[in-house]
């Protein structure tokens, strides 16, 4: 009996931390008043593996209430108009949908845009009478993921990029008061970065006899004497990486073993039928100045997790070398299947993620 176990890599995911703030703008002299932009703070956020690339949907957002507008020198006879003005400098016209009130702006960071959603009634110029317009919280501000690859650095939307202007006019056409409201969004993107060199891993185990395996290994056990050559997963991570995780996902059934739950990957014969033979995978990891040993669990909720004991807040250089050596061993799953002769195989996936 000879055996092969292959593990393919599933694309990983990176983390992203967000910090948004509003900056003030001084009021002009005369009838135009520029209000202080509203503060928008998201705090720390991390992209998850299922965060889609979608320029139409923000992966993090907040409702923003702009200031009320009131003209103290106006009367009920005066009229007002309200309109949004879009700068020509930073709009992402390919991903904006003006007819839906959705505007996307270039943030200055690769793969990340700043999205602003206006309410339905705010898409066109509005008019009315009176001296006061109460605000109804018509804006939603957020960040959108424009591509799979994202950069790091300062994402910025200057206050002059998207302005709501309300103008009060007397019956004779004289402008009595004008107020400009906006948001200025800045985001400090601290992106932990890891690159991996391995793609698919193939473990070739030496041939053994059915009799030997049945005689020397009990169901739920494994043998240390019959093993594959080590296969390496190599990664380089930035100093601000806090955790690197490798999840192992089976393409077939798994059973428990003496080494722990979900640790034996069941093998199949050449006809695709499950057998009474399986494989147990061990790891030997060197990461962030520490060594870690263990047994792989074929369970997405129990990843191989490597923790950085002293992460930094900054530092995007790939200075942290990480190696994970994996080795496969013959095992007997707890499935009461027969140990068959001939070629057997088992397959799985591994997924690298980090934050």
ZIDARA-V846062 format. One record per backbone hydrogen bond with DSSP energy under -1.0 kcal/mol. CO is the residue of the C=O (numbers start at 1). NH is the residue of the N-H. E is the energy in kcal/mol with one decimal. If there is no record, write none. Layout:
# ZIDARA-V846062
((CO;NH;E) (CO;NH;E))
This chain:
# ZIDARA-V846062
((1;208;-2.1) (2;344;-2.1) (3;205;-1.9) (4;346;-1.4) (5;203;-3.3) (6;348;-1.8) (7;201;-3.1) (8;350;-2.7) (13;354;-1.1) (31;178;-2.8) (33;180;-3.0) (48;51;-2.2) (54;57;-1.2) (60;143;-1.9) (62;141;-2.3) (64;139;-1.3) (69;133;-3.4) (71;74;-1.4) (75;78;-1.3) (78;130;-2.2) (79;169;-3.2) (80;128;-1.9) (81;167;-2.6) (82;126;-2.6) (83;165;-2.9) (85;163;-2.1) (90;106;-3.2) (91;93;-1.0) (92;96;-1.3) (97;100;-1.6) (97;102;-2.4) (98;101;-1.4) (101;118;-2.8) (102;97;-3.1) (103;116;-3.0) (104;92;-3.5) (105;114;-2.1) (107;156;-2.3) (109;112;-1.8) (110;151;-2.3) (111;146;-2.8) (113;144;-2.6) (114;105;-2.5) (115;142;-2.5) (116;103;-2.6) (117;140;-1.8) (119;122;-1.7) (120;123;-1.3) (126;82;-2.6) (128;80;-2.7) (131;71;-3.0) (133;69;-2.1) (139;64;-2.9) (140;117;-2.8) (141;62;-2.1) (142;115;-2.5) (143;59;-2.1) (144;113;-2.3) (145;54;-1.0) (153;189;-2.7) (155;187;-3.2) (157;185;-1.0) (158;161;-1.9) (161;87;-2.9) (163;85;-3.0) (164;181;-2.8) (165;83;-2.0) (166;179;-2.6) (167;81;-2.0) (168;176;-2.4) (168;177;-1.3) (169;79;-2.6) (170;173;-2.3) (174;170;-3.0) (177;168;-3.2) (178;33;-3.0) (179;166;-2.7) (180;35;-2.2) (181;164;-3.2) (185;157;-2.8) (187;155;-3.3) (189;153;-1.8) (193;238;-2.2) (195;236;-2.2) (201;7;-2.8) (203;5;-2.1) (209;213;-2.0) (210;214;-2.5) (211;215;-2.3) (212;216;-2.2) (213;217;-1.9) (218;221;-2.5) (220;258;-2.8) (221;332;-2.3) (226;330;-1.4) (231;326;-3.3) (233;324;-2.3) (234;197;-2.3) (235;322;-3.3) (236;195;-2.2) (237;320;-2.8) (238;241;-1.7) (239;312;-1.5) (242;308;-2.9) (243;355;-1.7) (244;306;-3.1) (245;353;-2.5) (246;304;-2.9) (247;351;-2.3) (249;349;-3.1) (253;266;-2.3) (255;263;-1.0) (255;264;-2.3) (257;260;-1.4) (260;257;-2.0) (262;298;-3.6) (264;255;-2.0) (265;279;-1.9) (267;275;-2.2) (268;345;-2.2) (269;272;-1.9) (273;269;-2.6) (277;267;-2.6) (278;331;-2.3) (279;265;-2.8) (280;329;-2.5) (281;296;-3.1) (282;327;-2.1) (283;294;-1.7) (284;325;-2.6) (285;292;-2.7) (286;323;-2.1) (287;290;-1.9) (290;287;-2.5) (292;285;-3.4) (294;283;-2.7) (297;299;-1.9) (299;302;-2.0) (304;246;-2.4) (306;244;-2.5) (315;240;-1.1) (317;319;-1.9) (320;237;-2.6) (322;235;-3.0) (323;286;-2.8) (324;233;-2.3) (325;284;-2.0) (326;231;-2.7) (327;282;-2.6) (328;228;-2.2) (329;280;-2.4) (330;223;-2.2) (331;278;-2.8) (332;220;-3.7) (333;335;-1.6) (338;276;-2.7) (344;4;-1.8) (345;268;-3.0) (346;6;-2.1) (347;251;-2.2) (348;8;-2.3) (349;249;-3.0) (350;10;-3.3) (351;247;-2.6) (353;245;-3.0))
